[in-house]
Amino acid sequence: MSLVSFTLVVLAAFVHAGWNLLAKRAASVGPVFVFAYNFVACAVYGPWAIYRLAHDSSHWSGAGLALVALSGILHLAYSLCLQRGYHVADLSIVYPVARGTGPLLSTIGAFLILSEVPSLLGLSGLGLVVVGILMIATGGDWRAFRRPGGQAGVRWGAATGGLIASYTVVDAYAVKAIGIAPVVLDWLGNLMRFTLLAPVAARNPGRAVAAMRGHWGTAIGVGVLSPLSYILVLVALKDGAPLSLVAPMREMSMMVGALLAMLVLKERVGTGRLIGCALVVGGVALLATQ
């Protein structure tokens, strides 16, 4: 992986952690907040995406359109699956399982579909990243998976991780093999989610406006940063970075999030999470040598 690609993925992890920190402030708003920040994303990135569409239509074919539609559906399914998981189980179970299984399955998909060749160092780095993610989320207390709701959390987390892996492989193929511009792929996906979520807001506009009161600043921040974090990853993939390395490196965001929670939100991190951060750093260092 080149230094430029490595830098893009690391920067994406910081941006990803930043927008999740913002989104946490509006967690109570629900789907209306998702609709709002998708609206912001479509408006902000629209001119750039439309310019690319107007000046580069050579890659649009039936396969390209099918990949864009499939990507949008998978991203929406991921959001709904994650929301359902949070409804029936603890976030501390669902999120780490999802983020741990996502890069694992993405890497397997890269080996099988994109014909990327695994190496011992790469597989070792992947393993350290996955274990580090679980350590960060659980604080090293593996008994969390046996508590009430733990098994449901594992099931929904694994399903969510499968969707993460699916859209990651599809999007990687779209930008690497088909040549679709990253900003175009992400913007069209946001536009599809915005369109599908519009009926939720339109059902009771007054309630939607009331729910968003005081949260528009946060929606603007998330609407700008969320696409940016993913576009950076897609650019790295388009420039030749192997998906089998990029997918686990993206999960550095959990390490950054844990550190931000300690520094900004003054949350207690604990020894287990610090060990998890060290494992993620070690895993990413191994991946960077590939």
Secondary structure, 3 states (H helix, E strand, C coil): CCHHHHHHHHHHHHHHHHHHHHHHCCCCCCHHHHHHHHHHHHHHHHHHHHHHHHHCCCCCCHHHHHHHHHHHHHHHHHHHHHHHHHHHCCHHHHHHHHHHHHHHHHHHHHHHCCCCCCCHHHHHHHHHHHHHHHHHHHCCCHHHHHCCCHHHHHHHHHHHHHHHHHHHHHHHHHHHHHCCCHHHHHHHHHHHHHHHHHHHHHCCHHHHHHHCCCCHHHHHHHHHHHHHHHHHHHHHHHCCCCHHHHHHHHCHHHHHHHHHHHHCCCCCCHHHHHHHHHHHHHHHHHHHCC
